[in-house]
Amino acid sequence: YTVDADRLTVRDSYAYNLPYMDSIEISQTYSDTLLNALIAVYNATSLPARDTVVSMYEVHAFPNPNINLFAVAADSNLFWMQQLKNGVFPTGNSTIDSLSNLYNLYVYNYLNFNGLFSYDVVYFQSDSNYNVLVLSTLYQSIPGVVYTEPGGWGGDGNNITSTINTDHVELIYSIGWGDCPSGCISRRFFKFKVYYDCSVEFVNSYGSILPFFAGIEQNESVSMQISPNPFDNVLDFKGLNVNSDYILFNSVGQEIVRGQITDNQLKNLESLPAGQYIIELKNEGQTSRFKVMKK
């Protein structure tokens, strides 16, 4: 969750007009506060809502803003652009070279428009996280640079938002579905309060009602078979090498029961209401999910 914490820190710095919004370096104190809260939710295994957003949907902060990639468009005839195009470093431009060394930047991609435009675009990337909106502006004063911008990310999807309060951190996880490449039509939210002793309170969930496991991909494994499906009161498993831990979720992502499968069977399911479920198996360090139907 380190990348999530850094990304949320950059987001929050602009959303709340924080003092370090114009800083290239991401506030370590703010990021660590968020990271501790994210880890606390991850560890709150007694909360069914945690299993929904962590285990089932594996929700992370949507990758916007970008925090390690940005574009510089510049006159393609410049010597330093030709050097970058040919993979030569140092480029001979003192500003380009010093910034690359200072922020551990390398060329991720070079777009050559073959004369269609008067400029080419070079994408710089770093293995460290920064506020690249600010970092990219340092290139705007270099002669021949046309524009700079952070690396983009299209579409929409699952997300986390954050607010740091005096006595707790509020984290809202959301699951989006329905034409997400154009902007998710529907979204379900799960709100948590994380106190500074790392205790976690699930506040509520709201928004659109989740369809049957929206966004959950079922594992297709020839070595694992579950039968019968639909089932009545027993599920039989083929392909389990050892006794496996399981979690059974209902159609809105709530944990129903957890335990261990013994002798390749899960018994005493007759009290479950009819409907669709997902079973998550942990077998020899691997996690698999399967959709099953109760008659």
TORVEX-250022 format. One record per residue (C-alpha): residue number from 1; residue in one letter; x, y, z. Coordinates in Angstrom, 2 decimals, always signed. Layout:
! residues N
REC|NUM|A|X|Y|Z
...
END
This chain:
! residues 295
REC|1|Y|+0.00|+0.00|+0.00
REC|2|T|+3.03|+2.32|-0.15
REC|3|V|+2.15|+3.53|-3.65
REC|4|D|-1.47|+4.08|-2.55
REC|5|A|-0.31|+6.18|+0.41
REC|6|D|+1.97|+8.32|-1.76
REC|7|R|-0.71|+8.78|-4.41
REC|8|L|-3.33|+9.75|-1.85
REC|9|T|-0.88|+12.22|-0.30
REC|10|V|-0.44|+13.98|-3.64
REC|11|R|-4.21|+13.99|-4.22
REC|12|D|-4.96|+15.34|-0.76
REC|13|S|-2.31|+18.06|-1.05
REC|14|Y|-4.29|+19.59|-3.92
REC|15|A|-7.76|+18.75|-2.62
REC|16|Y|-7.10|+20.35|+0.77
REC|17|N|-4.57|+22.99|-0.33
REC|18|L|-1.90|+21.57|+1.97
REC|19|P|+1.38|+23.46|+2.51
REC|20|Y|+3.46|+20.99|+0.49
REC|21|M|+1.26|+20.92|-2.61
REC|22|D|+4.02|+22.76|-4.51
REC|23|S|+6.74|+20.40|-3.32
REC|24|I|+8.30|+17.78|-5.58
REC|25|E|+8.97|+15.53|-2.60
REC|26|I|+5.93|+13.74|-1.21
REC|27|S|+5.34|+14.46|+2.48
REC|28|Q|+6.70|+11.41|+4.31
REC|29|T|+4.77|+12.19|+7.49
REC|30|Y|+1.42|+12.47|+5.70
REC|31|S|+2.12|+9.39|+3.58
REC|32|D|+3.15|+7.32|+6.61
REC|33|T|-0.07|+8.30|+8.41
REC|34|L|-2.11|+7.06|+5.47
REC|35|L|+0.02|+3.93|+5.07
REC|36|N|-0.53|+3.00|+8.72
REC|37|A|-4.28|+3.43|+8.24
REC|38|L|-4.32|+1.32|+5.07
REC|39|I|-2.36|-1.43|+6.80
REC|40|A|-4.73|-1.28|+9.79
REC|41|V|-7.72|-1.91|+7.51
REC|42|Y|-5.81|-4.72|+5.82
REC|43|N|-5.22|-6.31|+9.23
REC|44|A|-8.83|-5.85|+10.44
REC|45|T|-9.76|-9.38|+9.42
REC|46|S|-12.71|-9.55|+11.82
REC|47|L|-14.63|-6.99|+9.74
REC|48|P|-16.64|-8.50|+6.86
REC|49|A|-16.43|-5.20|+4.94
REC|50|R|-12.64|-5.46|+5.07
REC|51|D|-12.84|-8.84|+3.32
REC|52|T|-15.01|-7.27|+0.63
REC|53|V|-12.62|-4.46|-0.26
REC|54|V|-9.32|-6.22|+0.52
REC|55|S|-9.72|-9.94|-0.18
REC|56|M|-12.47|-10.04|-2.78
REC|57|Y|-12.04|-6.86|-4.79
REC|58|E|-8.43|-6.00|-3.90
REC|59|V|-9.25|-2.28|-4.00
REC|60|H|-6.39|+0.20|-4.40
REC|61|A|-6.26|+3.90|-5.18
REC|62|F|-7.05|+4.51|-8.83
REC|63|P|-3.73|+5.35|-10.56
REC|64|N|-4.42|+9.03|-11.00
REC|65|P|-2.45|+11.22|-10.50
REC|66|N|+0.63|+9.55|-11.87
REC|67|I|+3.47|+9.80|-9.38
REC|68|N|+6.49|+8.54|-11.32
REC|69|L|+5.96|+9.31|-15.03
REC|70|F|+5.71|+12.57|-16.98
REC|71|A|+6.01|+13.82|-20.55
REC|72|V|+8.19|+16.53|-22.04
REC|73|A|+7.39|+17.73|-25.56
REC|74|A|+10.26|+19.57|-27.22
REC|75|D|+11.71|+20.55|-30.59
REC|76|S|+12.83|+17.28|-32.15
REC|77|N|+15.86|+18.95|-33.74
REC|78|L|+17.42|+19.86|-30.40
REC|79|F|+20.69|+18.05|-29.73
REC|80|W|+19.58|+16.76|-26.33
REC|81|M|+16.33|+15.41|-27.83
REC|82|Q|+18.34|+13.57|-30.48
REC|83|Q|+20.54|+12.17|-27.72
REC|84|L|+17.51|+10.92|-25.81
REC|85|K|+16.02|+9.49|-29.01
REC|86|N|+19.21|+7.51|-29.58
REC|87|G|+19.42|+6.38|-25.95
REC|88|V|+22.52|+8.45|-25.21
REC|89|F|+23.09|+9.85|-21.72
REC|90|P|+24.33|+12.31|-20.61
REC|91|T|+22.62|+14.44|-23.21
REC|92|G|+24.88|+17.48|-23.05
REC|93|N|+22.10|+19.67|-21.67
REC|94|S|+23.09|+20.53|-18.10
REC|95|T|+19.52|+21.00|-16.84
REC|96|I|+18.24|+17.73|-18.34
REC|97|D|+21.24|+15.81|-17.04
REC|98|S|+21.18|+17.28|-13.54
REC|99|L|+17.44|+16.67|-13.10
REC|100|S|+17.81|+13.11|-14.38
REC|101|N|+20.57|+12.44|-11.86
REC|102|L|+18.82|+14.17|-8.97
REC|103|Y|+15.50|+12.33|-9.38
REC|104|N|+16.81|+9.05|-10.84
REC|105|L|+14.99|+9.59|-14.12
REC|106|Y|+15.31|+7.47|-17.23
REC|107|V|+13.59|+7.45|-20.60
REC|108|Y|+10.48|+5.28|-20.48
REC|109|N|+9.37|+6.04|-24.04
REC|110|Y|+10.19|+8.36|-26.91
REC|111|L|+7.43|+9.31|-29.37
REC|112|N|+8.72|+10.30|-32.78
REC|113|F|+6.01|+11.97|-34.88
REC|114|N|+8.15|+11.91|-38.06
REC|115|G|+7.52|+15.54|-38.94
REC|116|L|+3.78|+15.47|-38.25
REC|117|F|+4.47|+17.94|-35.44
REC|118|S|+7.44|+20.21|-34.85
REC|119|Y|+8.14|+18.38|-31.62
REC|120|D|+8.63|+14.88|-30.25
REC|121|V|+7.60|+13.67|-26.80
REC|122|V|+9.88|+11.96|-24.32
REC|123|Y|+8.46|+10.21|-21.25
REC|124|F|+10.66|+10.30|-18.15
REC|125|Q|+10.11|+7.77|-15.39
REC|126|S|+11.56|+7.28|-11.92
REC|127|D|+11.61|+4.26|-9.63
REC|128|S|+10.79|+6.67|-6.80
REC|129|N|+7.49|+8.49|-6.26
REC|130|Y|+7.22|+12.26|-6.63
REC|131|N|+4.69|+14.99|-7.23
REC|132|V|+5.44|+14.86|-10.95
REC|133|L|+3.09|+17.75|-11.74
REC|134|V|+5.58|+20.00|-9.95
REC|135|L|+8.63|+18.09|-11.13
REC|136|S|+7.61|+18.36|-14.78
REC|137|T|+7.32|+22.16|-14.57
REC|138|L|+11.10|+22.40|-14.04
REC|139|Y|+11.50|+21.54|-17.72
REC|140|Q|+9.27|+24.33|-18.98
REC|141|S|+12.05|+26.93|-18.86
REC|142|I|+14.38|+24.86|-21.05
REC|143|P|+14.63|+26.43|-24.54
REC|144|G|+12.72|+24.43|-27.12
REC|145|V|+10.30|+22.75|-24.70
REC|146|V|+6.71|+23.06|-25.92
REC|147|Y|+4.84|+21.63|-22.93
REC|148|T|+5.15|+19.22|-20.01
REC|149|E|+2.51|+17.13|-18.27
REC|150|P|+2.20|+14.19|-15.87
REC|151|G|+1.64|+10.79|-17.39
REC|152|G|-2.06|+10.19|-17.88
REC|153|W|-4.37|+7.31|-17.08
REC|154|G|-7.60|+6.70|-18.93
REC|155|G|-10.90|+5.38|-17.72
REC|156|D|-12.16|+4.77|-14.22
REC|157|G|-12.30|+1.94|-11.70
REC|158|N|-11.99|+0.98|-8.06
REC|159|N|-10.60|+3.68|-5.80
REC|160|I|-9.66|+4.81|-2.29
REC|161|T|-10.05|+8.32|-0.91
REC|162|S|-8.66|+9.64|+2.36
REC|163|T|-9.11|+12.37|+4.95
REC|164|I|-6.84|+12.87|+7.96
REC|165|N|-8.74|+14.12|+11.03
REC|166|T|-7.58|+15.02|+14.52
REC|167|D|-8.55|+11.67|+16.08
REC|168|H|-8.79|+9.32|+13.10
REC|169|V|-8.13|+8.76|+9.42
REC|170|E|-11.17|+8.29|+7.20
REC|171|L|-10.71|+5.88|+4.32
REC|172|I|-13.43|+5.32|+1.74
REC|173|Y|-12.97|+2.35|-0.54
REC|174|S|-15.15|+2.21|-3.64
REC|175|I|-15.92|-0.44|-6.23
REC|176|G|-16.91|+0.79|-9.67
REC|177|W|-18.52|-1.08|-12.53
REC|178|G|-20.46|-0.51|-15.73
REC|179|D|-18.55|+0.94|-18.71
REC|180|C|-15.59|+1.99|-16.55
REC|181|P|-13.37|+2.82|-19.55
REC|182|S|-15.74|+5.76|-20.13
REC|183|G|-16.39|+6.41|-16.42
REC|184|C|-18.03|+3.87|-14.12
REC|185|I|-21.80|+4.09|-14.20
REC|186|S|-22.28|+2.53|-10.76
REC|187|R|-20.24|+2.62|-7.57
REC|188|R|-20.47|+1.15|-4.06
REC|189|F|-18.66|+2.88|-1.17
REC|190|F|-17.28|+1.40|+2.08
REC|191|K|-16.31|+3.90|+4.81
REC|192|F|-13.82|+3.12|+7.58
REC|193|K|-12.49|+5.13|+10.50
REC|194|V|-8.95|+4.23|+11.55
REC|195|Y|-7.94|+5.56|+14.94
REC|196|Y|-4.36|+6.35|+15.86
REC|197|D|-4.10|+3.24|+18.04
REC|198|C|-4.70|+1.34|+14.76
REC|199|S|-8.20|+0.21|+15.77
REC|200|V|-10.62|+0.18|+12.86
REC|201|E|-14.33|+0.99|+12.79
REC|202|F|-16.45|+0.14|+9.77
REC|203|V|-18.91|+3.04|+9.50
REC|204|N|-21.24|+2.07|+6.67
REC|205|S|-21.57|+1.25|+2.99
REC|206|Y|-23.66|+3.18|+0.51
REC|207|G|-24.21|+3.79|-3.18
REC|208|S|-25.31|+1.38|-5.87
REC|209|I|-26.12|-2.18|-4.84
REC|210|L|-23.34|-4.49|-5.96
REC|211|P|-24.36|-6.93|-8.68
REC|212|F|-23.21|-10.48|-8.21
REC|213|F|-19.48|-10.01|-7.59
REC|214|A|-18.95|-7.17|-10.05
REC|215|G|-15.35|-7.15|-11.16
REC|216|I|-14.48|-10.48|-9.50
REC|217|E|-12.71|-12.83|-11.86
REC|218|Q|-13.21|-16.52|-11.24
REC|219|N|-10.14|-18.71|-11.40
REC|220|E|-10.28|-21.13|-14.28
REC|221|S|-8.21|-24.11|-13.13
REC|222|V|-8.17|-27.51|-14.74
REC|223|S|-6.58|-28.94|-11.57
REC|224|M|-9.33|-27.71|-9.25
REC|225|Q|-12.94|-28.83|-9.49
REC|226|I|-15.90|-28.08|-7.22
REC|227|S|-19.07|-30.14|-7.36
REC|228|P|-21.98|-30.30|-7.35
REC|229|N|-22.69|-26.80|-8.60
REC|230|P|-25.49|-25.89|-7.83
REC|231|F|-25.11|-27.56|-4.43
REC|232|D|-27.51|-28.50|-1.65
REC|233|N|-25.64|-29.07|+1.61
REC|234|V|-22.18|-30.38|+0.65
REC|235|L|-19.42|-29.21|-1.70
REC|236|D|-16.80|-31.68|-2.91
REC|237|F|-13.32|-30.51|-3.97
REC|238|K|-10.92|-32.21|-6.33
REC|239|G|-7.37|-30.95|-6.69
REC|240|L|-6.70|-29.83|-3.11
REC|241|N|-3.32|-31.13|-2.02
REC|242|V|-3.76|-30.23|+1.63
REC|243|N|-6.51|-29.05|+3.92
REC|244|S|-7.30|-25.52|+2.75
REC|245|D|-8.61|-22.41|+4.47
REC|246|Y|-11.77|-20.97|+2.94
REC|247|I|-14.02|-17.92|+3.15
REC|248|L|-17.57|-17.96|+1.79
REC|249|F|-19.05|-14.63|+0.66
REC|250|N|-22.64|-13.81|-0.28
REC|251|S|-23.75|-11.88|-3.36
REC|252|V|-23.15|-8.44|-1.80
REC|253|G|-19.65|-9.31|-0.65
REC|254|Q|-20.37|-10.03|+3.01
REC|255|E|-18.41|-12.80|+4.68
REC|256|I|-20.76|-15.63|+5.68
REC|257|V|-18.41|-18.18|+7.17
REC|258|R|-14.75|-19.12|+7.20
REC|259|G|-12.91|-22.24|+8.25
REC|260|Q|-10.92|-25.15|+6.87
REC|261|I|-11.89|-27.75|+4.31
REC|262|T|-11.12|-31.26|+5.55
REC|263|D|-11.23|-34.51|+3.60
REC|264|N|-11.92|-32.49|+0.42
REC|265|Q|-15.44|-31.61|+1.57
REC|266|L|-17.31|-28.60|+2.91
REC|267|K|-20.36|-29.83|+4.81
REC|268|N|-23.37|-28.54|+6.73
REC|269|L|-24.40|-25.91|+4.16
REC|270|E|-28.10|-26.71|+4.27
REC|271|S|-28.91|-23.58|+6.32
REC|272|L|-27.57|-21.22|+3.64
REC|273|P|-30.28|-19.33|+1.73
REC|274|A|-30.58|-20.19|-1.93
REC|275|G|-28.52|-17.93|-4.16
REC|276|Q|-25.08|-17.21|-5.57
REC|277|Y|-21.89|-17.24|-3.51
REC|278|I|-18.17|-17.02|-4.01
REC|279|I|-15.74|-19.26|-2.19
REC|280|E|-12.15|-18.13|-1.67
REC|281|L|-9.61|-20.90|-1.15
REC|282|K|-6.07|-20.61|+0.17
REC|283|N|-4.18|-23.71|-0.89
REC|284|E|-0.38|-24.02|-0.57
REC|285|G|+0.11|-20.25|-0.61
REC|286|Q|-2.19|-19.68|-3.60
REC|287|T|-5.54|-17.87|-3.40
REC|288|S|-8.34|-18.94|-5.77
REC|289|R|-11.96|-17.84|-6.09
REC|290|F|-14.91|-19.78|-7.48
REC|291|K|-18.56|-18.91|-8.00
REC|292|V|-21.06|-21.44|-6.67
REC|293|M|-24.85|-21.63|-6.51
REC|294|K|-26.96|-22.85|-3.58
REC|295|K|-30.20|-24.56|-4.62
END
